[in-house]
Amino acid sequence: MVRSAASIDLFLLLLLPFLLAWPLVASVDGAHEKNSSAGSLFWSTAEDETDLLRSSQENSTESVADDHSDSDGGFSSLEGMLQWAIGHSDPAKLKETSEDIQRQSPSELKKRQMELKELMEKLKMPSDAQLMQIAIDDLNNSSLSLEDRQRALQELLILVEPIDNANDLNKLGGLAVVIQELAHPDTDVRRLAAWVLGKASQNNVVVQRQVLELGALAKLMEMVKSSSTEEATKALYAVSALIRSNSVGQKLFYAEAGDIMLQDILANRSSDIRLRRKAVFLVGDLTECQLENGDKAEVPFFSDQIFLKSVVDLMASDDLDLQEKALLAIKNLLQLRTAEPLVFKDFCGLDGALEKMRQQLQSLIADEDLKDYALDVESLRSEVELIFHRKLGKVLTSTPWLV
């Protein structure tokens, strides 16, 4: 249908009252879609990262937002918006508005048209790349307030969730800027910067390589020793994300005495439980990578008796999640070529730790709320026990004088 210029003006001006209310409508109708869409953004407080524990299949669904839907809760055209507006209007008021517009002078109509044009510009949703650039430019502003600096990092934290956005971060100059924030005097800024790097690097070899080349790993490892638990845990999260399944990153990690860092965390009973979970998970991940690579490159750290005992001792924790992560690490450690089952038995007391854990899990299985999880952990415990006894049996059989 062809419209005259005058009828288009009337059409748009009739829409003005509804457009003025539209941001409120859109925020209600589109909030859920905008939270999950990779193509648009709904600002909300960012939630903490998952622990990387559930392997890459859970992380991949978490790292890449669902971008299959084009819907953001809005209308496909002004025509559709007008139909919605008419359907939700009082006919008497609509007629009154129309008559009021027709009585206005050309200058008044021109003013209303300009107001409408400005409003339509404001309603245009910027792209993720534009939003990322705004946040990066803010971080480059040395006079930016502390609150706005934290806000810019929080926005980037949400924006780098989709892998395509994470890959664009360096192209926009964002990685170098975020890495600079690791040296900021405010602990929350440092924490958020580490978190952004971890999010962007998670299961992303492109960003891992870029961050490693920019030299951020050493600074992140230094931050793991922070007196701020929140900063330390986010820094260790970023370290784990950076070196996960990345041989170059792992070599740099060991070169920076990463093994000593992990051992210090695991052996320190006063370390925050979240930090210990992440540390022992990283141990399991590193040993798994070594097994996948054929267990060729020997890492002396994995044979250190003090270190091995610190991992086994975690099985006595009251935290079931920490116990499960320790079991996963022990399972991988036992399968290494350099593993010495007698060290696990005589020095680490693995036999006793496994039995004590079995008894604990039996009582938890009786609890309906914990039954399913406890059964899963018991299955893992039994698997570790089987691997341990098989290796121990081979050693005792080949060297009967040890019996």
Secondary structure in CASP SS format (residue, H / E / C, confidence):
PFRMAT SS
TARGET T0000
AUTHOR 0000-0000-0000
METHOD secondary structure of the structure
MODEL  1
M C 1.00
V C 1.00
R C 1.00
S C 1.00
A H 1.00
A H 1.00
S H 1.00
I H 1.00
D H 1.00
L H 1.00
F H 1.00
L H 1.00
L H 1.00
L H 1.00
L H 1.00
L H 1.00
P H 1.00
F H 1.00
L H 1.00
L H 1.00
A H 1.00
W H 1.00
P H 1.00
L H 1.00
V H 1.00
A H 1.00
S H 1.00
V H 1.00
D H 1.00
G C 1.00
A H 1.00
H H 1.00
E H 1.00
K H 1.00
N H 1.00
S H 1.00
S E 1.00
A C 1.00
G C 1.00
S C 1.00
L C 1.00
F C 1.00
W C 1.00
S C 1.00
T C 1.00
A C 1.00
E C 1.00
D C 1.00
E C 1.00
T C 1.00
D C 1.00
L C 1.00
L C 1.00
R C 1.00
S H 1.00
S H 1.00
Q H 1.00
E H 1.00
N H 1.00
S H 1.00
T H 1.00
E H 1.00
S H 1.00
V C 1.00
A C 1.00
D E 1.00
D C 1.00
H C 1.00
S C 1.00
D C 1.00
S C 1.00
D C 1.00
G C 1.00
G C 1.00
F C 1.00
S C 1.00
S C 1.00
L H 1.00
E H 1.00
G H 1.00
M H 1.00
L H 1.00
Q H 1.00
W H 1.00
A H 1.00
I H 1.00
G H 1.00
H C 1.00
S C 1.00
D C 1.00
P H 1.00
A H 1.00
K H 1.00
L H 1.00
K H 1.00
E H 1.00
T H 1.00
S H 1.00
E H 1.00
D H 1.00
I H 1.00
Q H 1.00
R H 1.00
Q C 1.00
S C 1.00
P H 1.00
S H 1.00
E H 1.00
L H 1.00
K H 1.00
K H 1.00
R H 1.00
Q H 1.00
M H 1.00
E H 1.00
L H 1.00
K H 1.00
E H 1.00
L H 1.00
M H 1.00
E H 1.00
K H 1.00
L H 1.00
K C 1.00
M C 1.00
P C 1.00
S C 1.00
D H 1.00
A H 1.00
Q H 1.00
L H 1.00
M H 1.00
Q H 1.00
I H 1.00
A H 1.00
I H 1.00
D H 1.00
D H 1.00
L H 1.00
N C 1.00
N C 1.00
S C 1.00
S C 1.00
L C 1.00
S C 1.00
L H 1.00
E H 1.00
D H 1.00
R H 1.00
Q H 1.00
R H 1.00
A H 1.00
L H 1.00
Q H 1.00
E H 1.00
L H 1.00
L H 1.00
I H 1.00
L H 1.00
V C 1.00
E C 1.00
P C 1.00
I H 1.00
D H 1.00
N H 1.00
A H 1.00
N H 1.00
D H 1.00
L H 1.00
N H 1.00
K H 1.00
L C 1.00
G C 1.00
G H 1.00
L H 1.00
A H 1.00
V H 1.00
V H 1.00
I H 1.00
Q H 1.00
E H 1.00
L H 1.00
A H 1.00
H C 1.00
P C 1.00
D C 1.00
T H 1.00
D H 1.00
V H 1.00
R H 1.00
R H 1.00
L H 1.00
A H 1.00
A H 1.00
W H 1.00
V H 1.00
L H 1.00
G H 1.00
K H 1.00
A H 1.00
S H 1.00
Q C 1.00
N C 1.00
N C 1.00
V H 1.00
V H 1.00
V H 1.00
Q H 1.00
R H 1.00
Q H 1.00
V H 1.00
L H 1.00
E H 1.00
L C 1.00
G C 1.00
A H 1.00
L H 1.00
A H 1.00
K H 1.00
L H 1.00
M H 1.00
E H 1.00
M H 1.00
V C 1.00
K C 1.00
S C 1.00
S C 1.00
S C 1.00
T H 1.00
E H 1.00
E H 1.00
A H 1.00
T H 1.00
K H 1.00
A H 1.00
L H 1.00
Y H 1.00
A H 1.00
V H 1.00
S H 1.00
A H 1.00
L H 1.00
I H 1.00
R C 1.00
S C 1.00
N C 1.00
S H 1.00
V H 1.00
G H 1.00
Q H 1.00
K H 1.00
L H 1.00
F H 1.00
Y H 1.00
A H 1.00
E C 1.00
A C 1.00
G H 1.00
D H 1.00
I H 1.00
M H 1.00
L H 1.00
Q H 1.00
D H 1.00
I H 1.00
L H 1.00
A H 1.00
N C 1.00
R C 1.00
S C 1.00
S C 1.00
D C 1.00
I H 1.00
R H 1.00
L H 1.00
R H 1.00
R H 1.00
K H 1.00
A H 1.00
V H 1.00
F H 1.00
L H 1.00
V H 1.00
G H 1.00
D H 1.00
L H 1.00
T H 1.00
E H 1.00
C H 1.00
Q H 1.00
L H 1.00
E H 1.00
N C 1.00
G C 1.00
D C 1.00
K C 1.00
A C 1.00
E C 1.00
V C 1.00
P H 1.00
F H 1.00
F H 1.00
S H 1.00
D C 1.00
Q H 1.00
I H 1.00
F H 1.00
L H 1.00
K H 1.00
S H 1.00
V H 1.00
V H 1.00
D H 1.00
L H 1.00
M H 1.00
A H 1.00
S C 1.00
D C 1.00
D C 1.00
L H 1.00
D H 1.00
L H 1.00
Q H 1.00
E H 1.00
K H 1.00
A H 1.00
L H 1.00
L H 1.00
A H 1.00
I H 1.00
K H 1.00
N H 1.00
L H 1.00
L H 1.00
Q H 1.00
L C 1.00
R C 1.00
T C 1.00
A C 1.00
E C 1.00
P H 1.00
L H 1.00
V H 1.00
F H 1.00
K H 1.00
D H 1.00
F H 1.00
C C 1.00
G C 1.00
L H 1.00
D H 1.00
G H 1.00
A H 1.00
L H 1.00
E H 1.00
K H 1.00
M H 1.00
R H 1.00
Q H 1.00
Q H 1.00
L H 1.00
Q H 1.00
S H 1.00
L H 1.00
I H 1.00
A C 1.00
D C 1.00
E C 1.00
D C 1.00
L C 1.00
K H 1.00
D H 1.00
Y H 1.00
A H 1.00
L H 1.00
D H 1.00
V H 1.00
E H 1.00
S H 1.00
L H 1.00
R H 1.00
S H 1.00
E H 1.00
V H 1.00
E H 1.00
L H 1.00
I H 1.00
F H 1.00
H H 1.00
R H 1.00
K H 1.00
L H 1.00
G H 1.00
K H 1.00
V H 1.00
L H 1.00
T H 1.00
S H 1.00
T C 1.00
P H 1.00
W H 1.00
L H 1.00
V C 1.00
END
